[in-house]
Amino acid sequence: MSDRPPQGWMAEALALIHASHHRTRPNPKVGCVIVRDGRIVGRGVSAPAGGPHAEVYALAEAGAAARGADMYVTLEPCCHHGRTPPCTDAILAAGVGRVFVGVRDPNPKVDGGGIAKLEAAGVPVAVGLMPPGHEHQHAPFARYILDGRPWVQLKAAVSLDGRIATAAGDSKWITGPAARADAHALRAAADAVLVGSGTARADDPALTVRLAPGSDPLRVVLDARGELPLDLQLMGPNTRLYHGPDVPADRVRAWGDCGVTAVAAPLVGGRLDLPAVLADLARTADIVRLMVEGGGRLHGALLQAGLADEAVFYVAPRFIGEGRPVLALPSPPTVAQGWRLEGPTHTVLDADVRIRGRIVYGAPPTAPADGGH
């Protein structure tokens, strides 16, 4: 036995997730540790989809020491046959003594079934042990599996007066090197990164991971009218471009010649239908975590549509004045009817501050935002 509280061991399982740099989509990335006599004897983190789950890796490392030991796993063990056998079977075969679960699996194929199977076999299970600040670790997977769309994270580097660029469009660099490196780590953790046509044209971003460990996410750009230049950095492999249904066929062929995957999407009021785009990303590309890097019109349109789940803003100690706003959307009639962050965290990165939290919706205004996709 150990005097360390269960949440302390669960934090060790979470640390495995944060230290890994591979993607597991569409599966959640799960961390697991096995503890015996106050020390960790097995560790595991989910492999890419189709590979072993975290519990299997941890059990393999623990070997015979797993018998009678405690398992701490961030998500409820699966109890159904998918691409891999049920983890509950492996746990029971190894003789694990107790199982501590961070959160229940929202997948209807599990959703308490793994817990019930373990308890029916005489293994005590405790649920809801995520450390403070990590209760929503698996919320993106829940959004994907229950709502059929990715978890949408709005990211921006912003001045103290809420600007992401000057009036002339210059944005390099609002924040310093530490904040930019941190943003690249966020990008590496995302399955895809999305920009609108305005940002693609103005900034010509590469949207690759260069300042942190990890691989590049899928790049997604919205171009309703098919007017973006073909020589942009985004116009190449690992890019999916959503366009309106009336874009000429020769333009679509030109994108394909560049290596771009072009996808026609419906228009609503002359703009791309954002719910349809998100649903397609989940359905056809298994995108669970979508990071949106702007600009302000796209951020505002996602908020206005109720499709933004999280915000990560890097705030720099500088003023820009009459530049481009981080959000372009109508003001609510009252402060209470606006949007706010739930349980925000604040991280100092040299001179800059990262503010991160889940977006909570008030009663949004009725006038539509100018999406400009």
For each residue, the residues with C-beta under 8 A, 3 or more apart:
1: 37 38
2: 9 35 37 38
3: 38
4: 8 9 38
5: 8 9
6: 9 10 72 100 126 129
7: 10 11 129 130 131 132
8: 4 5 11 12 131
9: 2 4 5 6 12 13 33 35 40 70 72 100
10: 6 7 13 14 72 74 100 102 129 130 131
11: 7 8 14 15 131 134
12: 8 9 15 16 31 33 40 72
13: 9 10 16 17 31 32 33 54 72 73 74 102
14: 10 11 17 18 31 74 102 130 131 134 137
15: 11 12 18 19 31
16: 12 13 19 20 31 32 33 43 44 45 54
17: 13 14 20 29 30 31 45 74 137
18: 14 15
19: 15 16
20: 16 17 29 45
21: 188 213 214 215
22: 47 48 215
23: 29 48 191 215
24: 27 28 29 46 47 48 49
25: 49 191 286 287 288 289
26: 49 144 282 286 288
27: 24 46 49 53 141
28: 24 46 75 138 140 141 288
29: 17 20 23 24 45 46
30: 17 45 46 53 54 55 73 74 75 138
31: 12 13 14 15 16 17 44 45 46 54 73 74
32: 13 16 42 43 44 45 54 55 57 58 71 72 73 74
33: 9 12 13 16 40 42 43 44 58 71 72
34: 40 41 42 43 58 59 61 62 65 66 69 70 71 72 96
35: 2 9 38 39 40 41 69 70 71 72
36: 39 41 62 65 66 68 69 70
37: 1 2
38: 1 2 3 4 35
39: 35 36
40: 9 12 33 34 35 43
41: 34 35 36 61 62 65 66 69
42: 32 33 34 57 58 59 60 61 62 63 65 66 69
43: 16 32 33 34 40 57 58 61
44: 16 31 32 33 52 53 54 55 56 57 58 59 60 61
45: 16 17 20 29 30 31 32 54 57
46: 24 27 28 29 30 31 51 52 53 54
47: 22 24 50 51 52 53 57
48: 22 23 24 51
49: 24 25 26 27 83 286
50: 47 83 84
51: 46 47 48 84
52: 44 46 47 56 57 84
53: 27 30 44 46 47 56 57 77 78 84 87
54: 13 16 30 31 32 44 45 46 57 58 73 74
55: 30 32 44 58 59 71 73 77 87 90 91
56: 44 52 53 59 60 84 87 90
57: 32 42 43 44 45 47 52 53 54 60 61
58: 32 33 34 42 43 44 54 55 61 62 66 71 73
59: 34 42 44 55 56 62 66 90 91 94 96
60: 42 44 56 57 63
61: 34 41 42 43 44 57 58
62: 34 36 41 42 58 59 65 66 69 94
63: 42 60 66
64: 67
65: 34 36 41 42 62 69
66: 34 36 41 42 58 59 62 63 69 71 94 95 96
67: 64 94 95 96 97
68: 36 95 96 97
69: 34 35 36 41 42 62 65 66 96 97
70: 9 34 35 36 96 97 98 99 100
71: 32 33 34 35 55 58 66 91 96 98 99 100
72: 6 9 10 12 13 32 33 34 35 100 129
73: 13 30 31 32 54 55 58 76 77 99 100 101 102
74: 10 13 14 17 30 31 32 54 101 102 103 130 137 138
75: 28 30 101 102 103 105 138 141
76: 73 101 103 104 105 110 112 114 115 127
77: 53 55 73 86 87 88 91 99 101 114 118
78: 53 82 86 87 88 105 107 109 110 114
79: 86 87 88 110 113 114 116 117
80: 86 109 110 113
81: 85 86
82: 78 109
83: 49 50
84: 50 51 52 53 56 87
85: 81 89 90
86: 77 78 79 80 81 89 90 114 117
87: 53 55 56 77 78 79 84 90 91 114
88: 77 78 79 91 92 114 117 118
89: 85 86 92 93
90: 55 56 59 85 86 87 93 94
91: 55 59 71 77 87 88 94 96 99 118 123
92: 88 89 95 96 118 121 123
93: 89 90
94: 59 62 66 67 90 91
95: 66 67 68 92
96: 34 59 66 67 68 69 70 71 91 92 99 123
97: 67 68 69 70 123 124
98: 70 71 123 124 125 126
99: 70 71 73 77 91 96 118 123 124 125 126
100: 6 9 10 70 71 72 73 125 126 129
101: 73 74 75 76 77 104 115 125 126 127 128 129
102: 10 13 14 73 74 75 128 129 130 134 137 138
103: 74 75 76 127 128 130 135 137 138
104: 76 101 110 111 112 115 127
105: 75 76 78 110 111 112 114
106: 111 138 141 142 145 146
107: 78 110 111 141 145
108: 111 145
109: 78 80 82 113
110: 76 78 79 80 104 105 107 113 114
111: 104 105 106 107 108
112: 76 104 105 115 116
113: 79 80 109 110 116 117
114: 76 77 78 79 86 87 88 105 110 117 118
115: 76 101 104 112 118 119 125 127
116: 79 112 113 119 120
117: 79 86 88 113 114 120 121
118: 77 88 91 92 99 114 115 121 123 125
119: 115 116 122 123 124 125
120: 116 117
121: 92 117 118
122: 119
123: 91 92 96 97 98 99 118 119
124: 97 98 99 119
125: 98 99 100 101 115 118 119
126: 6 98 99 100 101 129
127: 76 101 103 104 115
128: 101 102 103
129: 6 7 10 72 100 101 102 126
130: 7 10 14 74 102 103 134 135 137
131: 7 8 10 11 14 134
132: 7 135
133: 343 345
134: 11 14 102 130 131 137
135: 103 130 132
136: 139 358
137: 14 17 74 102 103 130 134
138: 28 30 74 75 102 103 106 141 142
139: 136 142 143 151 309 358
140: 28 143 144 150 151 288 289 309
141: 27 28 75 106 107 138 144 145 288
142: 106 138 139 145 146
143: 139 140 146 147 149 150 151 288 309
144: 26 140 141 147 148 149 150 151 282 287 288
145: 106 107 108 141 142
146: 106 142 143
147: 143 144
148: 144 279 282 283
149: 143 144 152 275 278 279 281 282 307
150: 140 143 144 191 192 278 281 282 287 288 289 290
151: 139 140 143 144 288 289 290 309 310
152: 149 278 290 292 302 307 308 309 310
153: 186 190 289 290 291 292 309 310 311 312
154: 292 299 302 303 308 310 311 312 313 359
155: 183 186 291 292 293 294 311 312 313 314
156: 164 293 294 299 312 313 314 326
157: 164 171 173 174 175 179 180 183 313 314 316
158: 162 163 164 174 313 314 315 316 326
159: 162 163 164 174 315 316 318 319 320 323
160: 315 316 317 318 319
161: 319 320 321
162: 158 159 325 326 327
163: 158 159 166 174 320 321 323 324 325 326
164: 156 157 158 159 171 174 294 295 296 323 324 325 326
165: 168 169 170 171 174 202 295 320 323 324
166: 163 169 170 171 320 321 323 324
167: 321 322 323 324
168: 165
169: 165 166 202 203 324
170: 165 166
171: 157 164 165 166 174 203
172:
173: 157 176 180
174: 157 158 159 163 164 165 171 314 316 318 320
175: 157 179 180 183 314 316 349 352
176: 173 179 180 316 349 350 351 352
177: 180 181 211 350
178: 181 182 349 350 352
179: 157 175 176 182 183 314 316 349 350 352 354
180: 157 173 175 176 177 183 184 211
181: 177 178 184 185 211 212
182: 178 179 185 186 212 314 347 349 354
183: 155 157 175 179 180 186 187 211 312 314
184: 180 181 187 188 209 210 211 212
185: 181 182 188 189 211 212 213 214
186: 153 155 182 183 189 190 291 312
187: 183 184 190 193 207 209 212 214 217 291
188: 21 184 185 209 212 213 214 215 217
189: 185 186 214 289
190: 153 186 187 193 217 289 290 291
191: 23 25 150 217 218 285 286 287 288 289 290
192: 150 217 218 219 220 240 281 285 287 289 290 291
193: 187 190 207 217 218 219 220 290 291 292 293
194: 220 221 222 290 291 292 293 298
195: 199 200 205 207 220 221 222 234 292 293 294 295 298
196: 199 200 221 222 294 295 297 298 371 372 373
197: 200 201 221 222 223 224 225 227 228 372 373
198: 201 202 295 297 298 372
199: 195 196 202 203 205 293 294 295 298
200: 195 196 197 203 204 205 221 223 228 232 234
201: 197 198 204 228 229 232
202: 165 169 198 199 295
203: 169 171 199 200
204: 200 201 232 233 234
205: 195 199 200 233 234 293
206: 210 233 234
207: 187 193 195 216 217 219 233 234 293
208: 216
209: 184 187 188 212 214 215 216 217
210: 184 206
211: 177 180 181 183 184 185
212: 181 182 184 185 187 188 209
213: 21 185 188
214: 21 185 187 188 189 209
215: 21 22 23 188 209
216: 207 208 209 219 238
217: 187 188 190 191 192 193 207 209 291
218: 191 192 193 238 239 240 285 287
219: 192 193 207 216 234 238 239 240
220: 192 193 194 195 239 240 241 242 281 290
221: 194 195 196 197 200 228 234 239 240 241 242
222: 194 195 196 197 241 242 272 277 298 373
223: 197 200 226 227 228 241 242 243 373
224: 197 243 244 267 270 271 272 373
225: 197 243 244 247
226: 223 243 244 247 248 251 252
227: 197 223
228: 197 200 201 221 223 232 234 235 241
229: 201 232 235
230: 235 254 255 258
231: 235
232: 200 201 204 228 229 235
233: 204 205 206 207 236
234: 195 200 204 205 206 207 219 221 228 239 241 260
235: 228 229 230 231 232 239 255 258 259 260
236: 233 239 258 259 260
237: 259 260
238: 216 218 219 259
239: 218 219 220 221 234 235 236 259 260 261
240: 192 218 219 220 221 260 261 262 263 281 285
241: 220 221 222 223 228 234 255 260 261 262 263
242: 220 221 222 223 263 264 265 272 277 280
243: 223 224 225 226 247 251 252 262 263 264 265 272
244: 224 225 226 247 264 265 267 272
245: 264 265 266 267
246:
247: 225 226 243 244 251 252 264
248: 226 251 252
249: 252 253
250: 253 254
251: 226 243 247 248 254 255
252: 226 243 247 248 249 255 256 262
253: 249 250 256 257
254: 230 250 251 257 258
255: 230 235 241 251 252 258 260 262
256: 252 253 259 260 261 262
257: 253 254
258: 230 235 236 254 255
259: 235 236 237 238 239 256
260: 234 235 236 237 239 240 241 255 256
261: 239 240 241 256
262: 240 241 243 252 255 256
263: 240 241 242 243 280 284
264: 242 243 244 245 247
265: 242 243 244 245 272 273 276 277 280
266: 245 272 273 276
267: 224 244 245 270 271 272 273
268: 271 272 273
269: 368
270: 224 267
271: 224 267 268 274 301 371 372 373
272: 222 224 242 243 244 265 266 267 268 276 277 371 373
273: 265 266 267 268 276 277
274: 271 277 278 301 302 305 307 371 373
275: 149 278 279 305 307
276: 265 266 272 273 279 280
277: 222 242 265 272 273 274 280 281
278: 149 150 152 274 275 281 282 290 307
279: 148 149 275 276 282 283
280: 242 263 265 276 277 283 284 285
281: 149 150 192 220 240 277 278 284 285 287 290
282: 26 144 148 149 150 278 279 285 286 287 288
283: 148 279 280
284: 263 280 281
285: 191 192 218 240 280 281 282
286: 25 26 49 191 282
287: 25 144 150 191 192 218 281 282 290
288: 25 26 28 140 141 143 144 150 151 191 282
289: 25 140 150 151 153 189 190 191 192
290: 150 151 152 153 190 191 192 193 194 220 278 281 287
291: 153 155 186 187 190 192 193 194 217
292: 152 153 154 155 193 194 195 298 299 302 308
293: 155 156 193 194 195 199 205 207
294: 155 156 164 195 196 199 298 299 326
295: 164 165 195 196 198 199 202 298 299 324 328
296: 164 299 300 324 325 326 327 328
297: 196 198 300 301 328 369 370 371 372 373
298: 194 195 196 198 199 222 292 294 295 301 302 371 372 373
299: 154 156 292 294 295 296 302 303 308 326 327 328
300: 296 297 303 304 327 328 329 369 370 371
301: 271 274 297 298 304 305 329 369 370 371 372 373
302: 152 154 274 292 298 299 305 307 308
303: 154 299 300 306 307 308 327 329 339 359 364 369
304: 300 301 329 330 364 365 368 369
305: 274 275 301 302
306: 303 361 364
307: 149 152 274 275 278 302 303
308: 152 154 292 299 302 303 311 359
309: 139 140 143 151 152 153 358 359
310: 151 152 153 154 356 357 358 359
311: 153 154 155 308 341 355 356 357 359
312: 153 154 155 156 183 186 354 355 356
313: 154 155 156 157 158 326 354 355 356
314: 155 156 157 158 174 175 179 182 183 349 352 353 354
315: 158 159 160 352 353 354 355
316: 157 158 159 160 174 175 176 179 351 352
317: 160 351 352
318: 159 160 174
319: 159 160 161
320: 159 161 163 165 166 174 323
321: 161 163 166 167
322: 167
323: 159 163 164 165 166 167 320
324: 163 164 165 166 167 169 295 296
325: 162 163 164 296 328
326: 156 158 162 163 164 294 296 299 313
327: 162 296 299 300 303
328: 295 296 297 299 300 325 369 370 372
329: 300 301 303 304 365 369
330: 304 365 367 369
331: 338 365
332: 335 337 338 362 363 364 365
333: 337 365
334: 337 338
335: 332 338
336: 362
337: 332 333 334 362 363 364 365
338: 331 332 334 335 362 364
339: 303 359 360 361 362 364
340: 359 360 362
341: 311 344 355 356 357 358 359 360
342: 357 358 359 360
343: 133 357 358
344: 341 355 356 357
345: 133 354 355 356 357
346: 353 354 355
347: 182 353 354 356
348: 352 353
349: 175 176 178 179 182 314 352 353 354
350: 176 177 178 179
351: 176 316 317
352: 175 176 178 179 314 315 316 317 348 349
353: 314 315 346 347 348 349
354: 179 182 312 313 314 315 345 346 347 349
355: 311 312 313 315 341 344 345 346
356: 310 311 312 313 341 344 345 347
357: 310 311 341 342 343 344 345
358: 136 139 309 310 341 342 343
359: 154 303 308 309 310 311 339 340 341 342
360: 339 340 341 342
361: 306 339 364
362: 332 336 337 338 339 340
363: 332 337
364: 303 304 306 332 337 338 339 361
365: 304 329 330 331 332 333 337
366:
367: 330
368: 269 304 371
369: 297 300 301 303 304 328 329 330
370: 297 300 301 328
371: 196 271 272 274 297 298 300 301 368
372: 196 197 198 271 297 298 301 328
373: 196 197 222 223 224 271 272 274 297 298 301
